[in-house]
Amino acid sequence: MKKLSILLLSLCIPVVFVGCDNSNSSKPSNTSPPADNYTGVWENTGYGEYLNITNDLVTRYEASPDSCIKTHIFTRQEFPSKLHWTITDADDYAFSAYLGTNSNRPFVIDKISALPASCATPLTNTPTNVINHLVSMAQAYYSFFDARNIDWPAISQQAKVAVHDEMTEGQLGAVVAQLMSALEDAHVVVYFKPLDLLAPEIDYNFLYPTFSADTLIDQLAVEYTINQPDQTLEEYTQEQVAAFNTILLSDVEDIKSHNGKIIWGLKGDLGYVVVGNLSSFDPDHAGDSFSEALDPSPHVDALNVVLDELVSDLQHTNGIILDLRQHAGGTTEMDRALAKRFIEQTIQYGSYSAPSGESVALTMSPYDGARLAQKTVMITSELNQSSAEDLILALKADGNTVQVGEATQGIFSDMLYLGLPNQWVFSLSNQVWLDSNGTNWEVEGLQPDFEVPLYLLSDRESGIDSTIEKARDLLQ
């Protein structure tokens, strides 16, 4: 048997154009509207995107009321394929579309009378314009300054004062990184290299994550500093990770794994499922995050094959322990596919809205096939973010799942990717998510029904895991 290992992740690498997209409407019809319907000026409300469509050309802008950049000009014949859109319906006032093959993510583009006044003179590439545009776009579209106790006018003014047009690219990047890190939001990243958002070729060496959650590795580093064992940090970390993995898996019978991404088996009369990183789930279609986001279907299909086997193996158990503590999110369609195996009825589990935009209901229907109907206890942690929180939010609303462990990270919004005058790219959290009771859990995170500390040294010394023991008790 191949050695099974748990993936210890400190960061969910973001995907250009997607993060936690989560409407779940039925697939729209692929009606082809008359081309004349597209001529005019259009706004993706709450997302800073504007299109000016003439008979011959399409010009794309990203703008706030007082700042604007022109990002692309392409021929009318290239619309909408250049944007990776599939348009499903259109009239004189709006059109509906979805990105790539992702029909579960419909959006509406509204017709407006004119471009924002700021687009009369789009910004050129200077350090001053870069920082001014960044500040303005964040002011217009970032939704959580109050929730994160951020005095944006004050800290952004400090950044503006620090920037001048004679500074180097490295100096400008340092100011931008410091400013965006103040948000302490893992859905805020900066890409310090020119990048075409419509055809990105991503070099992760230039991706700067402004914040990441603590993991077992971080906790082990703290333990090492406090206890000063007679080992190197690397030796101590390897020893403790091995101890942790042994505790989780040593008593699991009939254990199976799909490349370490999902591990399952039997803990006595209970089913045990560990979920790690679900990206590139189908190795035959593995690609960069952009291509997987545009067409997740091969990976969803591969996941469903694995889940069919998992459900068959665990369907006669007396309960399920769903260990999500090391699942950092990723492509929402993958987490949806997993969630649908644990619900028995169609649920509306919340909603989201962008600034000045309409509310979009979050709904989910059960998988049309084999599912697990037993009571489930899911183990959660601060590492759970983005699409992982969508999964947890849905299961909590279904009513057959109990949450134990620690609160999730509290970053639900899609990652809104925007450009700068120098073609650097940054992302923002612009959507406000509400659960089925109308509560916003951004920053605070989804709270466990039973709080149990994770990764305790005393647990490892005793050869137990307190969260699993709590799950066993709840499933008796």
GIQUI-V80641 format. One record per helix or strand of 2 or more residues. SS is the DSSP state (hx for helix, st for strand). FROM is the first residue (numbers start at 1). TO is the last residue. If there is no record, write none. Layout:
# GIQUI-V80641
ss:SS from:FROM to:TO
ss:SS from:FROM to:TO
This chain:
# GIQUI-V80641
ss:hx from:35 to:38
ss:st from:40 to:44
ss:st from:49 to:53
ss:st from:57 to:64
ss:st from:67 to:75
ss:hx from:76 to:78
ss:hx from:81 to:83
ss:st from:85 to:90
ss:st from:94 to:99
ss:st from:102 to:112
ss:hx from:117 to:121
ss:hx from:127 to:141
ss:hx from:152 to:162
ss:hx from:169 to:181
ss:st from:189 to:191
ss:hx from:204 to:206
ss:st from:207 to:209
ss:hx from:216 to:227
ss:hx from:233 to:249
ss:st from:253 to:258
ss:st from:262 to:267
ss:st from:270 to:275
ss:hx from:283 to:285
ss:hx from:289 to:294
ss:hx from:297 to:314
ss:st from:320 to:323
ss:hx from:332 to:339
ss:st from:347 to:354
ss:st from:360 to:364
ss:st from:376 to:380
ss:hx from:387 to:398
ss:st from:401 to:405
ss:st from:415 to:419
ss:st from:425 to:429
ss:st from:431 to:435
ss:st from:450 to:451
ss:hx from:457 to:462
ss:hx from:466 to:475
